[in-house]
């Protein structure tokens, strides 16, 4: 029961959040591909209007993600990081070969399952940021082509300007931590520093 509450259930929540992030990033990737197809053809105003409505729907979805999923991820990140610190303390303070079975059962999953689940959530969320940037770059390319070749189409230019300003919300953990790949080495660097501190305390 202790294993389920400390490791299995949080890992399931992390897997669920990572799946949500991944599927939303796939929606953004599909929209980005549609924009690239639009950039290759003739810039029809009605098609651009449909793309704008799709982007508005994705924008609303990103806001819902930020409001609903991100607080859960923040609590998960804090709780799982704390579990990693506790597991590392037990691993370091006890000689592993003479440690009680309870310490071993807590330390091993704490230093394997928890980091894997956190890395999965962060990398899945970071795909959203990369797809958002890809959409912005494609919109900028389309706008540049419009200005060069279709100066008289003021309606389409207005729509493009509106779409460029309607950027999806970046995914964060509770609005505090940006879920990007650089967060992964930050977490492990803090864990390594904490491990060195525990070793110094034990030696003293």
GROMACS elastic network, one bead per residue, 0.5 to 0.9 nm:
[ bonds ]
;  ai    aj funct       b0    kb
    1     4     6  0.51351   500
    1     5     6  0.63050   500
    1     6     6  0.85979   500
    2     5     6  0.52547   500
    2     6     6  0.59943   500
    2     7     6  0.82021   500
    3     6     6  0.52810   500
    3     7     6  0.55531   500
    3     8     6  0.64572   500
    3     9     6  0.86340   500
    3   105     6  0.84003   500
    3   106     6  0.79338   500
    3   109     6  0.88460   500
    4     7     6  0.55739   500
    4     9     6  0.56175   500
    4    10     6  0.83382   500
    5     8     6  0.64121   500
    5     9     6  0.56303   500
    5    10     6  0.73436   500
    6     9     6  0.69027   500
    6    10     6  0.68070   500
    6    11     6  0.88790   500
    6    80     6  0.85989   500
    6    83     6  0.78987   500
    6   106     6  0.88302   500
    6   110     6  0.88084   500
    7    10     6  0.55660   500
    7    11     6  0.59631   500
    7    12     6  0.86227   500
    7    80     6  0.85245   500
    7    83     6  0.88702   500
    7   109     6  0.71064   500
    7   110     6  0.74514   500
    7   113     6  0.73613   500
    7   114     6  0.70943   500
    8    11     6  0.51230   500
    8    12     6  0.61964   500
    8    13     6  0.87805   500
    8   113     6  0.86968   500
    9    12     6  0.50416   500
    9    13     6  0.63303   500
    9    14     6  0.86476   500
   10    13     6  0.50044   500
   10    14     6  0.60985   500
   10    15     6  0.85413   500
   10    76     6  0.70692   500
   10    79     6  0.88588   500
   10    80     6  0.77068   500
   10   114     6  0.83350   500
   10   117     6  0.85517   500
   11    15     6  0.61032   500
   11    16     6  0.85723   500
   11   113     6  0.73827   500
   11   114     6  0.69542   500
   11   116     6  0.88874   500
   11   117     6  0.58909   500
   11   118     6  0.84927   500
   12    15     6  0.50375   500
   12    16     6  0.61578   500
   12    17     6  0.86716   500
   12   117     6  0.86338   500
   13    16     6  0.50570   500
   13    17     6  0.61965   500
   13    18     6  0.85300   500
   13    72     6  0.88852   500
   13    73     6  0.87723   500
   13    76     6  0.80986   500
   14    17     6  0.51697   500
   14    18     6  0.60353   500
   14    19     6  0.85297   500
   14    73     6  0.77035   500
   14    76     6  0.74931   500
   14   117     6  0.58331   500
   14   118     6  0.69150   500
   14   120     6  0.77454   500
   14   121     6  0.61671   500
   15    18     6  0.50821   500
   15    19     6  0.61243   500
   15    20     6  0.86840   500
   15   117     6  0.67891   500
   15   120     6  0.75395   500
   15   121     6  0.71723   500
   16    19     6  0.51430   500
   16    20     6  0.63470   500
   16    21     6  0.87776   500
   16   121     6  0.89012   500
   17    20     6  0.50837   500
   17    21     6  0.62315   500
   17    22     6  0.85710   500
   17    69     6  0.72704   500
   17    72     6  0.86541   500
   17    73     6  0.74563   500
   17   121     6  0.65830   500
   17   124     6  0.86960   500
   17   125     6  0.88101   500
   18    21     6  0.51120   500
   18    22     6  0.60619   500
   18    23     6  0.86426   500
   18   117     6  0.86112   500
   18   120     6  0.62961   500
   18   122     6  0.77326   500
   18   123     6  0.81837   500
   18   124     6  0.54724   500
   18   125     6  0.69784   500
   19    22     6  0.50541   500
   19    23     6  0.61437   500
   19    24     6  0.85456   500
   19   121     6  0.82731   500
   19   124     6  0.75529   500
   20    23     6  0.53511   500
   20    24     6  0.62044   500
   20    25     6  0.86041   500
   20    69     6  0.88760   500
   20   124     6  0.85422   500
   20   125     6  0.88400   500
   21    24     6  0.52282   500
   21    25     6  0.61502   500
   21    26     6  0.86963   500
   21    65     6  0.86339   500
   21   121     6  0.77876   500
   21   124     6  0.55727   500
   21   125     6  0.52516   500
   21   126     6  0.85680   500
   21   127     6  0.79335   500
   21   128     6  0.70911   500
   21   171     6  0.89959   500
   22    25     6  0.50774   500
   22    26     6  0.63056   500
   22    27     6  0.88659   500
   22   123     6  0.89423   500
   22   124     6  0.52263   500
   22   125     6  0.69514   500
   22   127     6  0.71920   500
   22   128     6  0.76575   500
   23    27     6  0.64887   500
   23    28     6  0.88279   500
   23   124     6  0.89854   500
   24    27     6  0.50699   500
   24    28     6  0.64277   500
   24    29     6  0.86636   500
   24    58     6  0.86998   500
   24    61     6  0.85270   500
   24    62     6  0.84339   500
   24   128     6  0.71914   500
   25    29     6  0.61068   500
   25    30     6  0.86461   500
   25   124     6  0.79910   500
   25   125     6  0.79100   500
   25   126     6  0.88610   500
   25   127     6  0.59561   500
   25   129     6  0.83473   500
   25   130     6  0.87146   500
   25   131     6  0.66177   500
   25   132     6  0.86210   500
   26    30     6  0.61765   500
   26    31     6  0.86107   500
   26   127     6  0.87342   500
   26   128     6  0.83415   500
   26   131     6  0.85391   500
   27    30     6  0.51453   500
   27    31     6  0.63122   500
   27    32     6  0.86274   500
   27    58     6  0.80693   500
   28    31     6  0.50679   500
   28    32     6  0.61144   500
   28    33     6  0.86600   500
   28    55     6  0.88452   500
   28    58     6  0.74786   500
   28   128     6  0.72962   500
   28   131     6  0.59883   500
   28   132     6  0.70163   500
   28   135     6  0.79409   500
   29    33     6  0.62429   500
   29    34     6  0.87091   500
   29   128     6  0.87075   500
   29   131     6  0.59367   500
   29   132     6  0.85183   500
   29   134     6  0.84374   500
   29   135     6  0.82854   500
   30    33     6  0.50928   500
   30    34     6  0.63516   500
   30    35     6  0.87717   500
   31    34     6  0.50194   500
   31    35     6  0.63082   500
   31    36     6  0.87267   500
   31    51     6  0.80408   500
   31    54     6  0.78242   500
   31    55     6  0.77157   500
   31    58     6  0.89855   500
   31   135     6  0.78202   500
   32    35     6  0.50778   500
   32    36     6  0.63287   500
   32    37     6  0.87415   500
   32   131     6  0.74002   500
   32   132     6  0.84182   500
   32   134     6  0.68788   500
   32   135     6  0.52608   500
   32   136     6  0.89440   500
   32   138     6  0.74309   500
   33    36     6  0.50371   500
   33    37     6  0.62443   500
   33    38     6  0.86034   500
   33   135     6  0.87585   500
   34    37     6  0.50596   500
   34    38     6  0.61579   500
   34    39     6  0.86407   500
   34    51     6  0.80289   500
   35    39     6  0.61887   500
   35    40     6  0.88176   500
   35    48     6  0.88203   500
   35    51     6  0.76233   500
   35   135     6  0.75976   500
   35   138     6  0.67647   500
   35   139     6  0.74163   500
   35   142     6  0.85068   500
   36    39     6  0.50260   500
   36    40     6  0.65123   500
   36   135     6  0.89300   500
   36   138     6  0.65935   500
   36   139     6  0.87380   500
   36   142     6  0.85902   500
   37    40     6  0.52774   500
   37    41     6  0.67154   500
   38    41     6  0.54358   500
   38    42     6  0.73565   500
   38    43     6  0.67736   500
   38    44     6  0.85402   500
   38    47     6  0.80600   500
   38    48     6  0.79333   500
   38   142     6  0.84946   500
   39    42     6  0.75662   500
   39    43     6  0.71322   500
   39   138     6  0.80242   500
   39   139     6  0.86479   500
   39   141     6  0.79756   500
   39   142     6  0.57475   500
   39   145     6  0.83878   500
   40    43     6  0.85193   500
   41    44     6  0.84972   500
   43    46     6  0.89120   500
   43    47     6  0.77539   500
   43    48     6  0.73721   500
   43   142     6  0.89181   500
   43   146     6  0.82392   500
   43   150     6  0.88741   500
   43   156     6  0.81708   500
   44    47     6  0.55024   500
   44    48     6  0.64309   500
   44    49     6  0.88339   500
   44   156     6  0.82837   500
   45    48     6  0.51183   500
   45    49     6  0.62328   500
   45    50     6  0.88706   500
   45   153     6  0.87486   500
   45   155     6  0.76159   500
   45   156     6  0.58095   500
   45   159     6  0.87893   500
   46    49     6  0.50173   500
   46    50     6  0.64724   500
   46    51     6  0.88099   500
   47    50     6  0.51428   500
   47    51     6  0.63596   500
   47    52     6  0.87007   500
   48    52     6  0.61972   500
   48    53     6  0.87715   500
   48   156     6  0.72897   500
   48   159     6  0.75594   500
   48   160     6  0.81120   500
   49    52     6  0.50399   500
   49    53     6  0.64204   500
   49    54     6  0.87724   500
   49   156     6  0.83783   500
   49   159     6  0.73364   500
   50    53     6  0.51492   500
   50    54     6  0.63304   500
   50    55     6  0.86778   500
   51    54     6  0.50332   500
   51    55     6  0.61509   500
   51    56     6  0.85957   500
   51   163     6  0.89918   500
   52    55     6  0.50063   500
   52    56     6  0.61645   500
   52    57     6  0.87258   500
   52   159     6  0.74390   500
   52   160     6  0.83023   500
   52   162     6  0.84870   500
   52   163     6  0.63238   500
   53    56     6  0.50209   500
   53    57     6  0.63869   500
   53    58     6  0.87827   500
   54    57     6  0.51407   500
   54    58     6  0.63590   500
   54    59     6  0.86096   500
   55    58     6  0.50074   500
   55    59     6  0.60177   500
   55    60     6  0.86295   500
   55   163     6  0.74789   500
   55   166     6  0.79540   500
   55   167     6  0.87048   500
   55   168     6  0.84419   500
   56    60     6  0.62901   500
   56    61     6  0.86571   500
   56   163     6  0.84120   500
   56   166     6  0.75460   500
   56   168     6  0.87818   500
   57    60     6  0.51924   500
   57    61     6  0.62805   500
   57    62     6  0.87522   500
   58    62     6  0.61796   500
   58    63     6  0.86896   500
   58   168     6  0.71515   500
   59    62     6  0.51704   500
   59    63     6  0.64277   500
   59    64     6  0.87929   500
   59   166     6  0.72805   500
   59   167     6  0.69584   500
   59   169     6  0.70787   500
   60    63     6  0.51497   500
   60    64     6  0.63352   500
   60    65     6  0.87272   500
   60   168     6  0.79639   500
   60   169     6  0.89267   500
   61    64     6  0.50191   500
   61    65     6  0.62230   500
   61    66     6  0.86882   500
   61   168     6  0.85333   500
   62    66     6  0.62648   500
   62    67     6  0.87012   500
   62   168     6  0.58911   500
   62   169     6  0.55867   500
   62   170     6  0.77627   500
   62   171     6  0.78093   500
   63    66     6  0.50470   500
   63    67     6  0.62351   500
   63    68     6  0.86320   500
   63   168     6  0.75280   500
   63   169     6  0.60858   500
   63   170     6  0.88933   500
   64    67     6  0.50784   500
   64    68     6  0.59286   500
   64    69     6  0.77894   500
   65    68     6  0.53691   500
   65    69     6  0.51497   500
   65    70     6  0.64660   500
   65   169     6  0.87390   500
   65   171     6  0.76483   500
   66    69     6  0.60807   500
   66    70     6  0.51294   500
   66    71     6  0.77310   500
   66   169     6  0.73408   500
   66   170     6  0.79944   500
   66   171     6  0.62866   500
   66   172     6  0.70321   500
   66   173     6  0.82907   500
   66   174     6  0.76636   500
   66   175     6  0.78119   500
   67    70     6  0.63632   500
   67    71     6  0.71384   500
   67   174     6  0.82970   500
   68    71     6  0.64458   500
   68    72     6  0.72807   500
   69    72     6  0.53433   500
   69    73     6  0.63326   500
   69    74     6  0.88229   500
   69   173     6  0.85502   500
   69   174     6  0.86335   500
   70    74     6  0.61476   500
   70    75     6  0.87501   500
   70   171     6  0.72483   500
   70   172     6  0.60940   500
   70   174     6  0.50948   500
   70   175     6  0.74584   500
   71    75     6  0.63464   500
   71    76     6  0.85280   500
   71   172     6  0.86715   500
   71   173     6  0.61352   500
   71   175     6  0.79323   500
   72    75     6  0.52862   500
   72    76     6  0.60948   500
   72    77     6  0.85274   500
   72   173     6  0.79060   500
   72   174     6  0.77009   500
   73    77     6  0.58904   500
   73    78     6  0.85316   500
   73   121     6  0.82815   500
   73   172     6  0.84763   500
   73   173     6  0.56239   500
   73   174     6  0.72435   500
   74    77     6  0.50686   500
   74    78     6  0.62178   500
   74    79     6  0.85539   500
   74   172     6  0.81869   500
   74   174     6  0.51945   500
   74   175     6  0.85056   500
   74   176     6  0.82406   500
   74   177     6  0.80444   500
   75    78     6  0.52225   500
   75    79     6  0.60137   500
   75    80     6  0.83952   500
   75   173     6  0.82373   500
   75   174     6  0.81463   500
   76    79     6  0.52134   500
   76    80     6  0.58750   500
   76    81     6  0.82815   500
   76   118     6  0.85510   500
   77    80     6  0.53501   500
   77    81     6  0.59564   500
   77    82     6  0.84989   500
   77   118     6  0.69806   500
   77   173     6  0.79185   500
   78    81     6  0.52430   500
   78    82     6  0.61783   500
   78    83     6  0.86928   500
   79    82     6  0.51432   500
   79    83     6  0.62691   500
   79    84     6  0.87477   500
   80    84     6  0.62158   500
   80    85     6  0.86844   500
   80   110     6  0.83408   500
   80   114     6  0.63231   500
   80   115     6  0.82365   500
   80   118     6  0.78560   500
   81    84     6  0.50122   500
   81    85     6  0.63369   500
   81    86     6  0.87332   500
   81   114     6  0.79591   500
   81   115     6  0.83236   500
   81   118     6  0.87047   500
   81   187     6  0.79724   500
   81   191     6  0.84005   500
   82    85     6  0.50635   500
   82    86     6  0.62590   500
   82    87     6  0.85847   500
   83    86     6  0.50629   500
   83    87     6  0.60355   500
   83    88     6  0.84616   500
   83   110     6  0.63459   500
   83   111     6  0.88796   500
   83   114     6  0.80327   500
   84    87     6  0.50574   500
   84    88     6  0.60120   500
   84    89     6  0.85015   500
   84   107     6  0.80642   500
   84   109     6  0.89527   500
   84   110     6  0.51828   500
   84   111     6  0.60617   500
   84   114     6  0.70124   500
   84   115     6  0.78329   500
   84   191     6  0.78166   500
   85    88     6  0.50884   500
   85    89     6  0.61148   500
   85    90     6  0.86924   500
   85   110     6  0.84131   500
   85   111     6  0.89307   500
   85   191     6  0.67731   500
   85   194     6  0.74077   500
   85   195     6  0.80032   500
   86    89     6  0.50592   500
   86    90     6  0.62975   500
   86    91     6  0.86065   500
   86   106     6  0.87046   500
   86   107     6  0.80188   500
   86   110     6  0.81403   500
   87    90     6  0.52067   500
   87    91     6  0.61567   500
   87    92     6  0.86683   500
   87   103     6  0.78859   500
   87   104     6  0.87851   500
   87   106     6  0.60316   500
   87   108     6  0.76256   500
   87   109     6  0.83225   500
   87   110     6  0.53939   500
   87   111     6  0.68092   500
   88    92     6  0.60829   500
   88    93     6  0.84064   500
   88   107     6  0.64491   500
   88   110     6  0.76994   500
   88   111     6  0.71661   500
   88   191     6  0.83062   500
   88   194     6  0.85860   500
   88   195     6  0.66975   500
   88   198     6  0.86228   500
   89    92     6  0.52215   500
   89    93     6  0.57850   500
   89    94     6  0.82591   500
   89   107     6  0.84909   500
   89   194     6  0.86709   500
   89   195     6  0.71724   500
   89   198     6  0.65151   500
   89   199     6  0.87044   500
   90    93     6  0.53623   500
   90    94     6  0.59893   500
   90    96     6  0.87663   500
   90    99     6  0.86098   500
   90   103     6  0.61899   500
   90   104     6  0.82039   500
   90   106     6  0.81223   500
   90   107     6  0.65751   500
   91    94     6  0.57841   500
   91    95     6  0.72719   500
   91    96     6  0.62033   500
   91    99     6  0.81087   500
   91   103     6  0.72425   500
   91   104     6  0.74116   500
   91   106     6  0.88371   500
   91   107     6  0.58986   500
   91   108     6  0.84851   500
   92    95     6  0.68524   500
   92    96     6  0.75638   500
   92   195     6  0.75296   500
   92   198     6  0.70538   500
   92   199     6  0.65809   500
   92   202     6  0.81226   500
   93    96     6  0.85958   500
   93   198     6  0.73222   500
   93   199     6  0.73538   500
   93   201     6  0.88728   500
   93   202     6  0.62542   500
   94    97     6  0.83962   500
   94    98     6  0.72151   500
   94    99     6  0.55508   500
   94   100     6  0.85470   500
   94   103     6  0.83209   500
   95    98     6  0.54069   500
   95    99     6  0.57203   500
   96   100     6  0.83934   500
   96   103     6  0.86195   500
   96   104     6  0.74366   500
   97   100     6  0.87931   500
   99   102     6  0.81564   500
   99   103     6  0.62791   500
   99   104     6  0.66819   500
  100   103     6  0.53977   500
  100   104     6  0.65477   500
  100   105     6  0.88355   500
  101   104     6  0.50669   500
  101   105     6  0.61094   500
  101   106     6  0.85777   500
  102   105     6  0.51702   500
  102   106     6  0.62257   500
  102   107     6  0.85773   500
  103   106     6  0.51404   500
  103   107     6  0.59458   500
  103   108     6  0.85867   500
  104   107     6  0.50907   500
  104   108     6  0.60259   500
  104   109     6  0.87359   500
  105   108     6  0.58456   500
  105   109     6  0.68589   500
  105   110     6  0.85814   500
  106   109     6  0.60781   500
  106   110     6  0.60455   500
  106   111     6  0.87810   500
  107   110     6  0.50131   500
  107   111     6  0.61580   500
  107   112     6  0.86397   500
  108   111     6  0.54138   500
  108   112     6  0.62202   500
  108   113     6  0.81045   500
  109   112     6  0.50705   500
  109   113     6  0.50388   500
  109   114     6  0.67532   500
  110   113     6  0.61193   500
  110   114     6  0.54817   500
  110   115     6  0.76507   500
  111   114     6  0.62663   500
  111   115     6  0.63625   500
  111   116     6  0.87383   500
  112   115     6  0.57248   500
  112   116     6  0.62845   500
  112   117     6  0.87980   500
  113   116     6  0.52679   500
  113   117     6  0.62168   500
  113   118     6  0.87317   500
  114   117     6  0.52445   500
  114   118     6  0.62359   500
  114   119     6  0.86138   500
  115   118     6  0.51773   500
  115   119     6  0.60446   500
  115   120     6  0.85081   500
  115   188     6  0.86673   500
  116   119     6  0.52259   500
  116   120     6  0.61605   500
  116   121     6  0.87943   500
  117   120     6  0.50982   500
  117   121     6  0.63658   500
  117   122     6  0.87718   500
  118   121     6  0.51971   500
  118   122     6  0.62262   500
  118   123     6  0.86041   500
  118   184     6  0.82957   500
  119   122     6  0.51756   500
  119   123     6  0.60202   500
  119   124     6  0.84069   500
  119   181     6  0.85301   500
  119   184     6  0.64595   500
  120   123     6  0.53519   500
  120   124     6  0.60381   500
  120   125     6  0.85243   500
  121   124     6  0.52498   500
  121   125     6  0.61221   500
  121   126     6  0.85635   500
  121   179     6  0.83698   500
  122   125     6  0.51557   500
  122   126     6  0.60511   500
  122   127     6  0.88221   500
  122   179     6  0.53559   500
  122   180     6  0.62224   500
  122   181     6  0.66156   500
  122   183     6  0.76070   500
  122   184     6  0.73599   500
  123   127     6  0.65012   500
  123   179     6  0.77139   500
  123   180     6  0.68339   500
  123   181     6  0.60511   500
  123   184     6  0.85829   500
  124   127     6  0.54483   500
  124   128     6  0.73676   500
  124   179     6  0.88497   500
  125   128     6  0.55225   500
  125   129     6  0.72417   500
  125   171     6  0.65050   500
  125   172     6  0.83108   500
  125   179     6  0.59810   500
  125   180     6  0.70351   500
  125   181     6  0.89747   500
  126   129     6  0.52507   500
  126   130     6  0.64686   500
  126   131     6  0.87703   500
  126   171     6  0.76786   500
  126   178     6  0.87187   500
  126   179     6  0.58170   500
  126   181     6  0.63504   500
  127   130     6  0.51253   500
  127   131     6  0.61630   500
  127   132     6  0.85903   500
  127   180     6  0.83007   500
  128   131     6  0.51802   500
  128   132     6  0.61499   500
  128   133     6  0.86726   500
  128   170     6  0.76624   500
  128   171     6  0.72938   500
  129   132     6  0.50908   500
  129   133     6  0.62751   500
  129   134     6  0.86529   500
  129   168     6  0.88225   500
  129   169     6  0.86531   500
  129   170     6  0.60624   500
  129   171     6  0.70500   500
  129   179     6  0.86009   500
  129   180     6  0.76777   500
  130   133     6  0.51568   500
  130   134     6  0.62326   500
  130   135     6  0.87618   500
  131   135     6  0.62278   500
  131   136     6  0.86742   500
  132   135     6  0.51206   500
  132   136     6  0.63379   500
  132   137     6  0.87416   500
  132   167     6  0.74253   500
  132   168     6  0.66796   500
  132   169     6  0.86942   500
  132   170     6  0.81839   500
  133   136     6  0.50538   500
  133   137     6  0.62046   500
  133   138     6  0.86474   500
  133   167     6  0.89959   500
  134   137     6  0.51353   500
  134   138     6  0.62154   500
  134   139     6  0.86486   500
  135   138     6  0.51554   500
  135   139     6  0.61722   500
  135   140     6  0.85982   500
  135   164     6  0.88115   500
  135   167     6  0.88585   500
  136   139     6  0.51393   500
  136   140     6  0.61887   500
  136   141     6  0.87130   500
  136   163     6  0.87693   500
  136   164     6  0.63841   500
  136   167     6  0.76204   500
  137   140     6  0.50745   500
  137   141     6  0.62927   500
  137   142     6  0.87467   500
  138   141     6  0.50667   500
  138   142     6  0.62510   500
  138   143     6  0.85959   500
  139   142     6  0.50751   500
  139   143     6  0.60981   500
  139   144     6  0.85796   500
  139   160     6  0.70057   500
  139   161     6  0.87571   500
  139   163     6  0.76769   500
  139   164     6  0.64043   500
  140   143     6  0.50466   500
  140   144     6  0.61577   500
  140   145     6  0.86646   500
  140   160     6  0.84757   500
  140   164     6  0.74157   500
  141   144     6  0.51127   500
  141   145     6  0.62837   500
  141   146     6  0.86706   500
  142   145     6  0.51213   500
  142   146     6  0.61904   500
  142   147     6  0.87267   500
  142   160     6  0.80243   500
  143   146     6  0.50204   500
  143   147     6  0.62504   500
  143   148     6  0.86537   500
  143   157     6  0.69321   500
  143   160     6  0.64335   500
  143   161     6  0.78179   500
  144   147     6  0.52424   500
  144   148     6  0.62943   500
  144   149     6  0.87100   500
  145   148     6  0.51163   500
  145   149     6  0.59834   500
  145   150     6  0.75963   500
  146   149     6  0.53592   500
  146   151     6  0.64192   500
  146   153     6  0.79625   500
  146   156     6  0.83207   500
  146   157     6  0.70635   500
  147   150     6  0.58516   500
  147   151     6  0.51966   500
  147   152     6  0.87533   500
  147   153     6  0.89356   500
  147   157     6  0.79111   500
  148   151     6  0.66384   500
  149   152     6  0.88592   500
  150   153     6  0.57654   500
  150   154     6  0.86419   500
  150   157     6  0.89683   500
  151   154     6  0.71352   500
  151   157     6  0.84506   500
  152   155     6  0.88348   500
  153   156     6  0.57347   500
  153   157     6  0.64994   500
  153   158     6  0.88939   500
  154   157     6  0.50962   500
  154   158     6  0.61659   500
  154   159     6  0.86992   500
  155   158     6  0.51146   500
  155   159     6  0.63006   500
  155   160     6  0.86941   500
  156   159     6  0.50113   500
  156   160     6  0.61433   500
  156   161     6  0.85847   500
  157   160     6  0.50392   500
  157   161     6  0.61436   500
  157   162     6  0.85630   500
  158   161     6  0.51095   500
  158   162     6  0.61887   500
  158   163     6  0.86284   500
  159   162     6  0.50403   500
  159   163     6  0.61349   500
  159   164     6  0.86233   500
  160   163     6  0.50007   500
  160   164     6  0.61148   500
  160   165     6  0.86378   500
  161   164     6  0.51680   500
  161   165     6  0.63716   500
  161   166     6  0.87552   500
  162   165     6  0.52372   500
  162   166     6  0.62705   500
  163   166     6  0.50149   500
  163   167     6  0.74143   500
  164   167     6  0.64847   500
  167   170     6  0.87129   500
  169   172     6  0.89310   500
  170   178     6  0.76824   500
  170   179     6  0.84631   500
  171   175     6  0.81134   500
  171   177     6  0.88831   500
  171   178     6  0.64971   500
  171   179     6  0.61287   500
  171   180     6  0.85182   500
  172   175     6  0.51675   500
  172   176     6  0.65254   500
  172   177     6  0.54002   500
  172   179     6  0.51749   500
  172   180     6  0.84907   500
  173   176     6  0.57945   500
  173   177     6  0.50373   500
  173   178     6  0.63528   500
  173   179     6  0.65708   500
  174   177     6  0.70144   500
  174   178     6  0.89473   500
  175   178     6  0.74421   500
  177   180     6  0.87436   500
  177   183     6  0.81330   500
  178   183     6  0.75448   500
  179   182     6  0.82381   500
  179   183     6  0.65644   500
  179   184     6  0.88977   500
  180   183     6  0.57345   500
  180   184     6  0.78627   500
  181   184     6  0.56970   500
  181   185     6  0.78851   500
  182   185     6  0.59735   500
  182   186     6  0.66416   500
  183   187     6  0.62828   500
  183   188     6  0.88384   500
  184   187     6  0.53577   500
  184   188     6  0.64987   500
  184   189     6  0.86065   500
  185   188     6  0.50948   500
  185   189     6  0.58000   500
  185   190     6  0.84770   500
  186   189     6  0.50871   500
  186   190     6  0.62484   500
  186   191     6  0.85941   500
  187   190     6  0.52824   500
  187   191     6  0.62216   500
  187   192     6  0.86851   500
  188   192     6  0.60260   500
  188   193     6  0.85145   500
  189   192     6  0.50525   500
  189   193     6  0.61779   500
  189   194     6  0.85690   500
  190   193     6  0.50283   500
  190   194     6  0.60934   500
  190   195     6  0.85303   500
  191   194     6  0.50542   500
  191   195     6  0.61327   500
  191   196     6  0.87324   500
  192   196     6  0.63407   500
  192   197     6  0.87041   500
  193   196     6  0.51842   500
  193   197     6  0.63382   500
  193   198     6  0.87950   500
  194   197     6  0.50057   500
  194   198     6  0.62639   500
  194   199     6  0.86781   500
  195   198     6  0.51237   500
  195   199     6  0.62237   500
  195   200     6  0.86972   500
  196   199     6  0.50546   500
  196   200     6  0.62542   500
  196   201     6  0.86753   500
  197   200     6  0.51675   500
  197   201     6  0.62667   500
  197   202     6  0.86875   500
  198   201     6  0.50549   500
  198   202     6  0.61636   500
  198   203     6  0.86566   500
  199   202     6  0.50932   500
  199   203     6  0.61883   500
  199   204     6  0.86699   500
  200   203     6  0.51370   500
  200   204     6  0.62557   500
  201   204     6  0.52387   500
